[in-house]
Amino acid sequence: MRQRARARLYVDDDLGDGLTVGLAAAQAHYLRHVMRLAPGDVVALFNGRDGEWHARVDGFGRGWCSLVIERQTREQGAEPDIWLLFAPIKRARLDFLVQKAVELGASRLQPVMTRHTDVKRVNVERLRANAAEAAEQCERTTLPAVDEAQPLTAVMADWPSERRLLLCAEAGSAQPIHDILTAEAVSGSAAVWAILTGPEGGFDPSELDALGKLPFVTPVSLGPRILRAETAALSALVCWQSVLGDWHSDRV
Amino acid sequence: MRQRARARLYVDDDLGDGLTVGLAAAQAHYLRHVMRLAPGDVVALFNGRDGEWHARVDGFGRGWCSLVIERQTREQGAEPDIWLLFAPIKRARLDFLVQKAVELGASRLQPVMTRHTDVKRVNVERLRANAAEAAEQCERTTLPAVDEAQPLTAVMADWPSERRLLLCAEAGSAQPIHDILTAEAVSGSAAVWAILTGPEGGFDPSELDALGKLPFVTPVSLGPRILRAETAALSALVCWQSVLGDWHSDRV
């Protein structure tokens, strides 16, 4: 009987029948000392290109682990094309935002610096490590792209005009997000989408004015309660996935 | 010119013109030493019954603060009638689940013990404190009811049969949650709803069998990725609010 994978890891290496994969210290430590795996145990591997493969632990050494790939368990998949642009927030909630955005299938994460963003520096390597861990856990075969933080103005200046942007603006006269998304689904438009959420302090009125003038921006409302920045981002992703993304029966 | 409230607090006291409210140590400390308020500063108060009122700090003492209520700033509101039943999870993510569920407008939180729930004890007072803090922050005028943990079997045995239950089951043949909710919206049914999510280990097959036989239970799917327990709960709440709750234009 085939063994179940005891762990699931993202690796850079090419994956294919009979290939050997060597893990560096952190992942080797995780398998040996956290998961307590032994030679012969099975691990699932993915690299974002070759699907998911089962590999057997061949040996452990000081700061390394070697695995021999046995068989492909899943074809390479793809997440829906949905970007999340977000003003960085304080560390614990930012980690959380990234993890949940990966579970919810975001294909790209772009931190944007806004007027009221009080986080000065974004550790993108930390965000990428968080994203990889979340992808391992939620069984994606992909990692999202995680971009370096950029000023919102710069991102808007270079914006691909065919991509529509859902602006999660507190209050205001925005239409409910569900109305916007269902109208889009009915229209059968093939538009691609992104979501933009602000910092704890919200967007500056001047930012909202400028965004409102951009032809690809659609402001949406997320109900009457005041949502924290990370809650707004995840809520918009959930709505998008449920109506236009791969949660929807017509699209699964 | 009227001052803006520097803080927003849930209190038990009755609220009305000219009444005096005395805060106990924790809230007094928060206003004085965390928010650095001084006598004369304005605080928003709500108690879940009398709407929201602005009150002025009258004085601080050792472990207390007195406020004089000046005027009502909001009528008493109500959240949509949506219950969240959830198997308790580890502390940090449970705190997070409760906070987000309050932001997302849950009217009742019911921890349920399932077969694979590995959390043995739930500190309901801690959940209630978290819920109150989240209600202060998201500007609800209500607190959700937070019940003592009960076995899932007991909750199902006493279930009010007119309330429908969305069962967030991983995988399986469940219909997408959005299809179920939009069909309900179209039907114009006046049903009331609850959401049930399982523990990290998922429901036991015997639990899913038993739940599937209950006439008020509708299993729903939340897409192809494996969602953590708290992500599933929040996603289901978001979908419900956006289609049947107060995020929806026809219902706001």
Interface residues (C-beta under 8 A of the other chain):
Chain A: F96 K100 E103 L104 G105 Q137 C138 E139 R140 Q175 P176 I177 H178 D179 T182 S221 L222 G223 P224 R225 I226 L227 R228 T231 L234 S235 V238 C239 Q241 S242 V243 G245 D246 W247 H248 S249 V252
Chain B: F96 K100 E103 L104 G105 Q137 C138 E139 R140 Q175 P176 I177 H178 D179 T182 S221 L222 G223 P224 R225 I226 L227 R228 T231 L234 S235 V238 C239 Q241 S242 V243 G245 D246 W247 H248 S249 V252
